[in-house]
Amino acid sequence: MFELGGVVPPGRHATSKFKTKANLPAGNLVGSCNGLLCLSEMGCKRSFFLCNPMTGERMKSPVGAARKWGRKDGCLVDTVSGFGFSAETNRYMVILITKRVDFHPRRRVNSKAEIYFFGSDRWKSIGDVPFPAHRQFFAVSLNGGLHWIVDMDDFEDAGLIFAFDIEKERVRSIKPPRGFTMDTSEMSLGVLWDRLFICDSLTSYNLEIWVMRQYGVRASWTKEIVIAKDSFPRALINCFVRPIMVSKEGEILLLGEHNGLVLYDPNTRCFKEVPICRVGSEFEAFCHVARFDSLLDIMAPMTCPVNSTYISCSNIIY
């Protein structure tokens, strides 16, 4: 858990220490990139923190313009957020997508997004984008872009996989493997072997992991892993399964919908359950590699206008 404290001078984004505890964070985890975490402030889905949990530093975004979730004015409003990084300019950013569903006089759906680069002083609207099919960790950061599986119920024309180019600030569709199912209920997107993958666990007999060997080339999609469902251990039976990462030994870490973590060895086709201690009955898993640089040093390569908000040494608490 992290505790937020300290006074931030007007017009400045401060970095300060947060205290880690044994239980889950008080904020909601948005994602992980290059050893940094992005969290949304507890009770507010429109304000975010960039944190280095190893140094205890953080910086905060302004509040986004998106409305909170709920029924308002005869409509339903929902928001999701994702965390990304561009190696080209060393910028970390968060995207906030808001979907509005109007019910009168007929059902109408629109979805808009805004982005924020940590170290800047304002959010920027990027217009219409399709809403994701899944809320938790929906955005996959790779090759300077954010990627997600589209909610095909409301945005069928957008295509199954969507990408946002962080530097060009443009969105585009990425075509899935040919003949791939469009039922997104048990589909996940992620990164394995430093490549984009899509996993379908909806099929009756197998869990299939497709990897895009050459980024952006549809013909390069390759079915890398096929796991027979009748070989699943108890932790993965009858549930949505999501690949998390590949170990140095080549084992794939799988997360079951009912909070079971399992290692799968593609060579021996054997499973090994991973015991989780001192964790509640509900948890999420993601790949995170720690780094020990100061947040100030990490953000230093960025160049900001004089009137732009930035982090300052005087605001870091060690």
N, C-alpha and C positions, 0 to 999 in steps of 0.2 A: 504494500500500500504506500502511496506517496502522500505527503502532507504539503499543501501549498501554503506559502507564507511570505512575509516581507511586503514592503510597499514599493510599487513600481512607479517611477516618476512619470508624469503625463507625457505622452508623445514618444514613449520609448518602450521597446520590448526587452525585458530583463531576463537574465539567466540566473537561476538561484538553485539552491540545494533542495532536494526532496528526500525524505527519509523512507527507506524501504523497510517493509515488514513482511511477516511470513504469509499473510493472506493476499488475496487478489487486489489489484490496484483500485483506488477509489474512482479513477477515471476509466473510460471504456477504451480498450486498445483498438487502434485503427490499423496499424501495420508496423513493419520493421524494414529498415533499409540501412545497409552499411553500418550496423552496430547501433543505430539510433532508433528510438521508438517514437511513434506519434500516438497521442492519446487525446480523446475528446474530453472536455471538462465534465465532471460529474454533474448531471442535471441540465447540461446544455450541449446539444448536438451541433452547435454552431461556433464553438470556441475550442481551440486545439493547442496542445503542447508538443514541442519537439524536445525530446529528453535523451540524455545519455545516462543510462542507469548505472554505469560503472564510475562516473565522476560525480553523479548527483546534480547535474546542471540541467536547466530547462529554459526554454523561451516560449512565449505565448503569442498566439495570433489574435488579431482583432476578432470581433464577433461577426460571423457571416450573415448575409441578408436573408438566407433561407428561413422559412417559417418552421415552427416546431411541428412535430407529428400530431395529428388529431383531426377530428371533424370540425370544420369551421366554415361558416357561411354556406352550408349545404354542400360542402365538398370534403374530400379526404386528402390530406397532405402527408406525405412521407418523405424522409430524407435518409441518404446513406453517404458515407465518406470513405475516401481512399487516400493512401499515402504513397508518394513517388519520389524519384530522384533522377536527375539528369547529370551524367558524368561530363557532358560537354561543357557545362558552366558551373558544375558543383552546386546545383541548387536543389533544395528539398522543398516539396510542395504537398499540399493537400487539396483534393477535389471534393466538392460538396454537391451532390445531385439531389434535386427536389422533384418529386412527382406529385402532380395535382390531378385528382379525379373529380370531375363535376358530374352530378347525377341528373340535373334538370337543365333544360327540358329533355335531354338525352345524355347518355354516358359519354363523356369526352375525357381523354387523357393527354396531358402534356408533361414533359420532363425537361427541366433546364438545369444547367450546371454553372458553378462559379469556382474559381481556383484562387489559391493563396500561396505565394512563395515566402517561406520563412526568411525574415530579415527585411521584408518590404513593409509598407504601411497600409496596404489596402487589398481588398478582394477584387477580382475581375470576373465579369460575366463572360462565358463562352457560348451562350445560347443553348439551342436544343441539343440534347443528347439522349439516347435511349437509357432507360432505367435498368439496373442489373437484376438478374434473376435471384441472386442470393445476397443477403445483407452482410453477413460476417466475413471480413477479409475479402471483400468482393474484388478489389483492385489488385492486379498482379503487376509489379514494377519490373520491367525488363527492357534493355536496349533504349533507354530514354523515353519509355512510354508506359502508360497504365493500360491494362487490359482487363476486360471483364466479359462474362457471359450475359447476354441480353435476356430480359424478360420477354419471352416470345409470345406470351398471351396478349400483351399490349403493344409490342413493338416488333411484330413479325417481319416487317419490311426492312428492318435495320440489319438483319443478318445475325448469326448466332454469336460471333465474337466481335467485340468492339475494342478499339484502341484509341487512346488520346496521346498524341505526340507532345511531350512537355515543352520542348523548345519552340516548335512551330505553332503550338497552341491550336492544333487542328485534330479533328476526330476522323477515323476511317474504320472500315469494316475489314476483318481478317476472315477469310474463308476457311471453314473447318475441313477435315478430311472428306473426300467425296463419299456420298452415301451415308454420311453421319446422321444419327438420329437428331431430331429437333426437340425432343422431350428433355427439358433442362432440370427436371425434378431431382435427379441423382447425378448431376454432372458437375465437375469441378475443373478449375483452371489453375495452373501454377507453373513453377520452374523446377525442373529436374535436369541435372547435368548441364546447367547454365542455358537451358533451352526451354521454350514454351511447351507445355504439355496440356492436353485435355484428357480427362478421365471420365469414362462412362461406367457407372456401377448399376445401371438400371436393367441391363440385359439379364435374362433368366439364368444363364449358365456361367458367364465369365465377367470378371472385372478387366476392362481394357484401358491401357494407357498409351495414348498416341503422342508422339514427340515431333515437333517441327524442327527438323535438322538444319534447315536453312531458313533463317527468319524472314517471314513475309512471302515465302514461296509455297504455294498450296501443294504442289507436287511433292514437296519434301516431307509431308506428314508421314510418319512411319509408326506402325503398331509395334512398339518396343516390348511391352509387357502384357501378357495374358495370364490371368490367375483364375483357375477354376473355382467357382464359388462353393462347390461341394468339398473343397479342401480347406475352407476358412476355419480358423479357430473360433471358439465360442464368442470371443469379444467382437467379431465382425459379422456374425450371422444375422441375417434379416435386418440390416441397417445400411444407411448411406456411408460409404467409405471414401476417405479423401487422402491421397498421398501428400506427405509433408516435406520429405527431404530424402536424399541418398547419402548414406554414410560412407566413410573412407573405404570400408570393406565392400561397398557396392550393395549393401542391404537397403531396402526401401522402407521408410517409416510410414505406417498407415494409421490413420485415426478413424475409429468407428464412431458412428452417430451416438452410440450409447457410452461414449467416453472410454473406449478401449484403445490403447496404443500397442501396436504390433509391428515387429520387424519381419520383413519378408526377404528371403535370399533367392534371387532369380536363378542362381546356379543349382542349388540343391532343392529349390521349391519347398523349403521348410519355413515355418513360422516360429517366432519367439515372442511371447508376450512381454511387454515392458511394464514392470511394476511402478506405480506412481504413489509416492508416500506424501502424507500431509497435504493432500489436495481434496477439495470438496467434491461432491458427486457430479457437479457440472463444471466443466473446464473446456478451454480451447487450446490448441497447440499450433505453433508456427515456428518457422526456422529463423533463428537469430544468432548472429556471430558477434560477440562483444568486441568493443574497441575502447582504448583507454585515452584517446586524445581529448583535450579540452574542447568543449563545444565552441568556444571562441576561436580556437585554431582551425576547427573543421569549417567554420563559416567564413574565416578570414579571406579565402580567395575570391569571395563575392565582392563585387564593386557596387556601391549603392550611391545614389544621388545625395547631395548634402542634406536635403530636407526629408530623406527617407529614414525610417526608423531602423535601428540596428542595435546589436548587442554591445555592451560597453564593459570594460574590465571592472569598472567601479560597481557594477551591478551583479558581479559573480560572487557567490558565497562559497567558500571552500570549507 
